[in-house]
Amino acid sequence: MRGPVFAPAAHIRHAGLFLAFPALETTGLLSCAKDVYGSLPNGFYGLETILIDSVLRALAGEARAEGATRFDPEELGRVLGLDRAPEVKTIRRRISHLAETGKAAELIAALAAHHLAGTGPGGDNLAAVLYVDGHVRAYQGRKKIGKRYSTRLKFPVPATEETWVTGAHGAPVFVVMAAPGASLAAELRDLLPELRIAVGDERRVLVGFDRGGRSPALFKHMDASGFDVLTWRKGATEDIKEELFAEVSHTHDHGEEKTWKVADTLVDLPLNATRTTGEVFQIRQLSRVVATTGGGTRQIHILTTDRGLPAGEVVYRMGNRWRQENQFRYARMHFDLDSHDSYASTEDDEDRMVPNLAKAKAYQKVVAARNAHAEAAAIADINLLELKTPPEGSKELIVTVSSAMHNQAMAPLREAENALIAAEKAHKGIPATLRLGELNPGQQVLDTEVKLIHTGIRMAAYNTAMTIAREIRTNTGYRRATQEAHTLMRQLFNQSGDIDPTTPGYLTIRLDPLPTKAKTAAAAELCEHLTATETRYPGTDLILKYTIKNRAQS
């Protein structure tokens, strides 16, 4: 394995990918991978080359290994400083070598620790606020994979589920493969020790998540473990009195002030679902009034254990959780988040206890029987009232009701009672859980090692892209940067240019001009800013220097 070597070349396709290296360095992918894996077995392509190639392909729109077929190996090789870029079989083989070590989870943990040790764009603490959510990755193959409910598709599909942790700005920080059948609340409880290791100290961290993780017992456990809860209150609850609402505000990252009317109160949540023990957990509740379809209003409630955070910031942070959903959507569109990077699978644990679907179906019958019983009781009351009421115009004040007449009036109710008793007895006799082997024998689980390695690469690529887009917004005068920063970024990554290694100690990348003067000027400002970072090309002592040609030079 030799290091990168560059020769002078003109009008090289994808020369714009060199712009990614200053941002890629901040992700820590290369340093963390070297610490975790050391190196790959002897071969032409080393660990750094395989990772850089994968990140650059992802930034160019081809995140899967199969995407290498859409590049000219020699042209992409010039960006890597090699004769040619690795092809699909080589990429898969080298990634498989990494997977065989079983250290993918260590890589993800190292990336998380590296990310949280840094600071945000404004010098803010990146570990102060984290968001947690599950992501369902649908499977379309022929293997027998367990089903999960997909909120995006609105029905259960064969799928695997991942638990993602993102930062306050939507940057992916950490991911674990969720245990089959585990709830978000259970995953959160198991995730806390790993998050504490990633944070690196005992500072309190605000953790936001949706209603799927609601559990007062979990809230109490998180509070005791040094994590503050931020979530929506689930289920119906009494409205807060109007006089308790007051106006609050918060100024977010871009300097814009937001205001809301909020009621800041404390509520007691029962720790036992059946409310039999009387134990409660007191938590802060912030309530808002929002519009509903049809012109009405309703109250929504935010729960948090952080009693010192200003009310306006609590509301902002809760709404900011949608950045995580946006990250899933963007990564699915541009980084093939849901792709299957490995087709390998293993047998699922057939002794694992899983919910018995027959139990749920039996309960539906109980609910139907209860509704039928209530309806029959109402009808029986009407029938008895009619029997006991004298006919209109009758002088008799007392009506005699025989046993036969009473039995006939009550017959539908007795029938409904018998049906309800039978339904409840049948429901009680069905076990709530069964062995997987009894319910769904032969079920398989997809390989996780290869997937986690590719996920780590995609996380680095995503964070690299977000950093460059942010630099376009903040360090260029491009007027449409707010709307078009990502579009311009992708255009720059696919821009052609020259490679000039002739200046000692420097590797100069001279990009061809873009279609418009405004974009070319923005690219020139970005190049100047990235050059100031004095980033070295990985594996060399060459400092990257960026320029862009004017029309006359091209």
C-alpha positions in Angstrom: 0.0 0.0 0.0 1.6 3.3 -1.1 0.6 6.8 -0.3 -1.2 9.2 -2.6 0.9 10.6 -5.5 -0.4 13.5 -7.6 0.7 14.5 -11.1 -0.3 17.8 -12.9 -3.6 17.3 -14.8 -6.2 19.6 -16.4 -10.0 19.5 -16.5 -10.3 16.5 -14.2 -13.9 15.4 -13.6 -14.9 15.5 -9.9 -12.0 17.8 -9.0 -14.5 19.7 -6.8 -14.5 16.7 -4.4 -11.2 18.0 -3.1 -13.3 20.8 -1.4 -14.6 18.1 1.0 -11.3 17.4 2.8 -11.3 20.3 5.3 -14.8 19.3 6.4 -14.1 15.6 6.3 -11.1 16.1 8.6 -13.4 17.6 11.3 -15.7 14.4 11.3 -12.8 12.3 12.6 -13.7 9.4 10.4 -10.1 8.7 9.3 -8.5 9.1 12.7 -11.2 7.1 14.5 -11.0 4.3 11.9 -7.2 4.1 12.3 -7.6 3.9 16.1 -10.2 1.2 15.9 -9.0 -0.9 13.0 -5.3 -0.1 12.7 -5.0 -1.0 9.1 -6.3 -3.4 6.4 -4.4 -6.5 5.3 -1.8 -5.9 2.7 -3.2 -4.8 -0.6 -3.1 -1.9 -3.1 -5.9 0.0 -1.3 -5.4 0.8 2.3 -7.9 1.8 5.0 -7.7 5.5 4.3 -8.2 5.0 0.6 -11.2 2.8 1.0 -12.9 5.3 3.4 -12.0 8.4 1.4 -13.3 6.7 -1.8 -16.5 5.8 -0.1 -17.1 9.3 1.3 -16.3 11.0 -2.0 -18.6 8.7 -3.9 -21.4 9.5 -1.4 -20.9 13.2 -1.8 -21.0 12.7 -5.6 -24.4 11.0 -5.2 -23.3 7.3 -5.3 -23.2 6.1 -1.7 -23.5 2.4 -2.4 -20.5 0.2 -3.4 -22.4 -0.5 -6.7 -22.2 3.2 -7.4 -18.5 2.8 -8.3 -19.6 1.4 -11.6 -20.8 4.9 -12.5 -17.3 6.5 -12.2 -14.3 6.2 -14.5 -11.8 4.5 -12.2 -8.9 6.5 -13.6 -10.6 9.9 -13.2 -11.7 9.2 -9.6 -8.2 7.7 -9.0 -6.7 11.1 -9.7 -8.7 12.6 -6.8 -7.4 9.7 -4.6 -3.8 10.2 -5.8 -3.8 6.7 -7.3 -3.7 5.1 -10.8 -7.3 4.1 -10.5 -10.1 4.0 -7.9 -11.2 0.7 -6.3 -14.0 -1.1 -8.1 -17.1 -2.8 -6.6 -15.6 -6.2 -5.8 -12.5 -4.6 -4.2 -14.7 -2.2 -2.1 -16.9 -5.1 -0.8 -13.9 -7.3 -0.1 -12.0 -4.6 1.9 -15.1 -3.6 3.9 -15.7 -7.3 4.6 -12.2 -7.4 6.1 -13.2 -4.6 8.5 -16.5 -6.4 9.3 -14.7 -9.6 10.2 -13.1 -7.8 13.2 -16.5 -7.1 14.7 -15.6 -3.6 15.7 -18.2 -1.6 13.8 -19.9 -0.5 17.1 -16.5 0.7 18.4 -16.1 2.8 15.2 -19.6 4.4 15.7 -18.8 5.1 19.4 -15.4 6.7 18.5 -17.1 8.9 15.9 -19.7 10.0 18.5 -17.0 10.8 21.1 -15.0 12.8 18.6 -18.1 14.7 17.5 -19.3 15.5 21.0 -15.8 16.6 22.1 -15.9 19.4 19.5 -17.9 22.7 19.4 -20.7 23.9 17.2 -20.6 26.8 14.6 -21.1 29.4 17.3 -18.8 27.7 19.9 -21.8 26.0 21.5 -21.5 22.7 23.4 -22.5 19.9 21.0 -23.3 17.5 23.8 -25.8 19.9 25.5 -28.8 18.8 23.5 -29.3 15.4 21.8 -32.3 13.9 20.0 -33.1 10.2 19.9 -35.5 8.4 17.5 -36.0 5.1 15.8 -35.6 4.7 12.0 -37.3 1.7 10.2 -35.3 0.4 7.2 -37.7 -1.6 5.0 -36.5 -4.8 3.4 -37.6 -5.8 -0.1 -35.7 -9.1 -0.5 -36.8 -12.7 -0.3 -35.5 -13.6 3.1 -37.9 -14.1 6.1 -37.3 -10.9 8.0 -39.5 -9.7 11.0 -42.0 -7.0 10.4 -41.9 -3.5 11.8 -44.5 -0.7 11.5 -43.3 2.0 9.1 -44.7 5.4 9.9 -43.5 6.6 6.5 -45.3 3.8 4.6 -48.2 3.6 7.2 -48.2 -0.2 7.5 -46.0 -3.0 8.8 -43.3 -4.2 6.5 -40.3 -6.6 6.7 -37.7 -4.3 8.2 -34.8 -3.7 10.6 -34.9 -0.8 13.0 -32.0 1.5 14.1 -31.9 3.9 17.0 -30.3 7.2 16.0 -28.9 10.0 18.1 -28.5 13.4 16.5 -27.2 16.8 17.7 -29.1 20.0 18.2 -28.2 21.0 14.6 -29.4 17.7 13.1 -26.0 16.2 12.6 -26.0 12.4 13.2 -23.9 11.5 16.2 -24.5 7.9 17.1 -26.5 4.9 15.9 -27.2 1.4 17.2 -29.2 -1.5 15.7 -32.3 -1.8 17.7 -33.1 -5.2 19.3 -35.9 -7.0 17.5 -39.2 -6.0 19.0 -37.7 -3.4 21.4 -39.6 -0.2 22.2 -38.1 3.2 22.0 -38.3 3.5 25.8 -36.4 0.2 26.2 -33.8 1.3 23.7 -33.3 4.6 25.4 -32.7 3.0 28.7 -30.0 0.7 27.2 -28.5 3.6 25.2 -27.8 5.9 28.2 -24.5 4.2 29.4 -23.1 4.5 25.8 -24.2 8.1 25.6 -22.5 8.9 28.9 -19.3 7.3 27.5 -19.6 9.4 24.3 -20.2 12.6 26.2 -17.0 11.8 28.2 -18.0 13.5 31.6 -20.8 13.9 34.1 -22.4 17.0 32.7 -26.2 16.9 32.3 -27.5 16.4 28.7 -30.9 17.3 27.4 -32.3 14.3 25.5 -35.3 14.9 23.2 -37.5 12.2 21.8 -41.1 11.7 20.6 -44.1 10.1 22.4 -42.9 6.6 21.6 -40.4 6.8 24.4 -42.9 8.1 27.0 -42.5 6.2 30.3 -42.5 8.0 33.7 -40.3 5.2 35.1 -37.8 6.0 32.3 -38.0 9.7 33.0 -37.1 9.0 36.7 -34.2 6.8 35.6 -32.8 9.3 33.1 -33.1 12.1 35.7 -31.1 10.1 38.2 -28.5 9.2 35.5 -27.7 12.8 34.7 -29.9 13.1 31.6 -32.8 15.6 31.2 -35.9 14.5 29.4 -37.6 16.5 26.6 -40.7 15.0 25.1 -44.4 15.4 24.3 -47.0 14.4 26.8 -49.0 11.4 25.6 -52.7 10.8 26.0 -55.6 12.9 27.0 -55.2 15.3 29.9 -57.0 18.2 31.5 -56.6 21.6 29.9 -54.5 24.2 31.7 -56.4 27.4 32.8 -56.1 30.3 30.4 -54.8 32.7 33.1 -51.6 30.6 33.5 -50.5 31.3 30.0 -47.8 34.0 29.4 -45.7 35.1 26.5 -42.2 33.7 26.2 -39.5 34.1 23.5 -36.3 32.6 22.3 -33.7 33.8 19.8 -32.4 30.9 17.7 -29.1 30.3 15.9 -29.8 32.6 12.9 -30.7 35.5 15.2 -34.5 35.4 14.7 -36.6 35.8 17.7 -39.6 33.5 18.2 -42.5 34.1 20.6 -45.1 31.7 22.1 -47.8 31.8 24.7 -46.9 29.1 27.3 -48.2 27.9 30.6 -45.3 26.6 32.8 -46.5 24.2 35.5 -45.5 21.1 37.4 -47.4 17.8 37.1 -47.3 14.4 38.8 -47.1 11.3 36.6 -48.0 7.9 38.0 -45.0 5.6 38.0 -47.2 2.6 37.8 -49.4 2.2 34.7 -52.3 0.8 36.8 -52.0 3.6 39.4 -52.2 1.1 42.2 -49.0 2.0 44.1 -49.6 5.7 44.3 -46.0 6.5 43.4 -45.6 9.6 41.2 -42.8 11.4 39.4 -43.0 15.2 39.4 -42.0 16.8 36.1 -42.1 20.2 34.5 -44.9 20.7 31.9 -45.1 23.5 29.3 -48.4 23.9 27.6 -49.3 25.7 24.3 -52.6 26.3 22.5 -52.4 25.4 18.8 -54.9 25.5 16.0 -56.6 22.4 14.7 -58.3 21.5 11.4 -61.8 23.0 11.3 -60.9 26.2 12.9 -60.7 25.0 16.6 -57.8 24.9 19.1 -56.3 22.4 21.4 -53.6 22.3 24.0 -50.3 20.4 23.6 -48.0 19.7 26.4 -44.2 19.4 26.6 -42.5 17.5 29.5 -39.0 18.1 30.7 -37.0 17.5 33.9 -34.8 20.6 33.2 -36.4 23.2 35.5 -33.7 25.8 34.8 -34.0 26.0 31.0 -36.0 29.1 29.9 -39.5 28.3 28.8 -39.0 29.8 25.3 -35.9 27.6 24.8 -37.7 24.5 25.9 -40.4 25.1 23.2 -37.8 25.8 20.6 -35.8 22.7 21.4 -38.8 20.5 21.3 -39.8 21.9 17.9 -36.2 21.5 16.8 -36.5 17.7 17.0 -37.9 17.8 13.4 -34.3 18.4 12.3 -33.8 14.7 13.0 -36.7 13.8 10.7 -35.2 16.1 8.1 -31.9 14.4 8.5 -33.5 11.0 7.8 -35.3 12.4 4.7 -32.2 14.1 3.3 -29.9 11.1 4.0 -32.5 8.8 2.3 -32.6 11.0 -0.8 -28.9 11.8 -1.2 -26.9 9.2 0.8 -28.9 6.0 0.3 -29.6 5.7 4.0 -32.0 2.8 3.5 -29.9 0.7 1.1 -28.9 -2.8 1.9 -25.1 -2.8 1.9 -24.9 -6.5 2.8 -27.2 -9.4 1.8 -25.9 -11.7 4.5 -28.2 -12.8 7.3 -28.3 -15.2 10.3 -31.0 -17.1 12.1 -33.0 -15.2 14.6 -33.2 -16.4 18.2 -36.1 -18.8 18.2 -36.3 -18.8 22.0 -36.9 -15.0 22.0 -40.3 -14.2 23.4 -42.4 -12.0 21.1 -45.9 -10.5 21.4 -48.7 -13.0 20.5 -50.8 -11.4 17.8 -53.7 -13.7 18.7 -53.8 -11.9 22.0 -54.4 -8.5 20.4 -57.1 -10.0 18.1 -58.8 -11.6 21.1 -58.8 -8.2 22.9 -60.5 -6.6 19.9 -63.3 -9.1 20.3 -63.5 -8.2 24.0 -63.9 -4.5 23.1 -66.5 -5.4 20.5 -68.4 -7.6 23.1 -68.2 -4.7 25.7 -69.7 -2.3 23.2 -72.4 -4.8 22.3 -73.2 -5.3 26.0 -73.5 -1.6 26.6 -75.8 -1.3 23.6 -77.9 -4.3 24.8 -78.1 -2.8 28.3 -79.5 0.5 26.9 -82.0 -1.4 24.8 -83.1 -3.5 27.8 -83.7 -0.4 29.8 -85.9 1.0 27.1 -87.8 -2.2 26.8 -88.4 -2.4 30.6 -89.5 1.2 30.7 -92.0 0.5 28.0 -93.3 -2.6 29.8 -93.8 -0.6 33.1 -95.4 2.4 31.4 -99.3 2.3 31.2 -100.7 2.6 27.7 -101.8 6.1 26.7 -105.4 6.8 27.9 -105.4 3.9 30.4 -106.9 4.5 33.9 -104.7 1.8 35.4 -101.7 3.2 37.3 -100.0 -0.1 37.9 -98.9 -2.4 35.1 -98.3 -6.1 35.8 -95.1 -7.4 34.2 -94.9 -11.2 34.1 -91.7 -13.2 34.3 -92.0 -14.2 30.7 -92.4 -10.6 29.6 -89.4 -9.6 31.7 -87.2 -12.4 30.4 -88.1 -11.5 26.9 -87.1 -7.9 27.4 -83.8 -8.9 29.1 -82.9 -11.7 26.6 -80.6 -9.6 24.4 -78.8 -8.3 27.5 -78.2 -11.8 28.9 -77.0 -13.0 25.4 -74.6 -10.0 25.3 -73.4 -10.8 28.8 -72.7 -14.4 27.9 -70.8 -13.3 24.8 -68.7 -10.8 26.8 -67.9 -13.5 29.4 -66.8 -15.9 26.7 -64.7 -13.2 25.0 -62.9 -12.2 28.2 -62.3 -15.9 29.1 -60.9 -16.6 25.7 -58.7 -13.5 25.9 -57.4 -14.4 29.3 -56.5 -17.9 28.2 -54.2 -16.7 25.4 -50.6 -16.1 26.4 -49.4 -12.5 25.8 -46.0 -13.8 24.4 -44.8 -16.8 22.5 -41.5 -18.2 21.5 -40.5 -16.8 18.1 -39.9 -20.4 17.0 -43.6 -21.2 17.6 -45.0 -18.0 16.0 -42.6 -17.5 13.0 -40.1 -20.3 12.6 -37.2 -19.7 10.3 -37.1 -15.9 10.8 -33.8 -14.3 10.0 -31.9 -11.1 10.9 -29.8 -9.1 8.5 -26.1 -8.6 9.0 -25.3 -5.6 11.1 -21.5 -5.2 10.9 -21.2 -4.2 7.3 -24.3 -2.0 7.6 -22.8 -0.2 10.6 -19.5 0.4 8.8 -21.3 1.9 5.8 -23.5 3.9 8.2 -20.4 5.4 9.8 -19.2 6.4 6.4 -22.5 7.9 5.5 -22.6 9.8 8.8 -19.2 11.3 8.0 -20.3 12.2 4.4 -23.5 13.8 5.7 -21.7 15.9 8.3 -19.1 16.9 5.6 -21.9 18.0 3.3 -23.7 20.0 6.1 -20.4 21.7 7.0 -19.8 22.8 3.4 -23.4 24.0 3.0 -23.1 26.0 6.2 -19.8 27.5 5.0 -21.6 28.6 1.8 -24.4 30.3 3.9 -22.1 32.0 6.3 -18.8 32.7 4.5 -19.9 33.7 1.0 -22.0 36.6 -0.3 -24.2 34.3 -2.4 -27.7 36.0 -2.2 -29.6 32.8 -2.6 -27.5 30.8 -0.1 -30.4 30.3 2.3 -32.4 28.5 -0.5 -29.7 27.0 -2.7 -26.7 26.3 -0.4 -27.1 22.5 -0.8 -27.7 22.7 -4.6 -24.5 24.8 -5.0 -22.6 22.4 -2.8 -23.6 19.4 -4.9 -22.7 21.3 -8.1 -19.3 22.2 -6.7 -18.6 18.6 -5.7 -19.2 17.5 -9.3 -17.2 20.5 -10.8 -14.2 19.8 -13.0 -10.8 21.4 -12.5 -7.0 21.2 -12.6 -4.7 19.5 -10.2 -1.3 21.3 -9.7 1.2 19.7 -7.3 4.2 21.7 -8.7 4.4 24.2 -5.8 6.5 22.5 -3.1 4.4 21.6 0.0 1.1 22.5 -1.7 -1.5 20.7 -3.7 -3.4 23.4 -5.7 -6.9 22.6 -6.9 -8.0 25.1 -9.6 -11.7 24.7 -10.4 -13.4 25.5 -13.7 -15.8 28.5 -13.5 -19.5 27.8 -12.8 -22.3 28.7 -15.2 -23.1 32.1 -13.5 -21.0 34.9 -12.2 -22.8 34.8 -8.8 -22.0 31.1 -8.3 -18.4 31.6 -9.5 -18.0 34.5 -7.0 -19.5 32.4 -4.2 -17.2 29.5 -5.1 -14.1 31.8 -5.0 -15.1 33.0 -1.5 -15.5 29.4 -0.4 -12.2 28.4 -1.8 -10.5 31.3 0.0 -12.1 30.3 3.3 -11.2 26.6 2.9 -7.6 27.4 1.9 -7.3 29.3 5.2 -7.8 26.0 7.1 -4.5 24.7 5.8 -5.8 21.2 5.6 -3.3 18.5 4.5 -4.4 15.8 2.1 -4.6 12.6 4.1 -1.5 10.5 3.9 0.7 13.3 2.6 2.4 16.5 3.7 0.7 18.5 1.0 -1.4 21.5 2.1 -4.6 21.9 0.0 -5.0 25.2 -1.7 -8.2 26.1 -3.6 -8.8 28.6 -6.4 -11.3 29.0 -9.2 -10.6 30.2 -12.7 -12.2 33.1 -14.3 -13.8 32.8 -17.8 -10.6 34.0 -19.5 -8.5 31.3 -17.8 -10.9 28.5 -18.7 
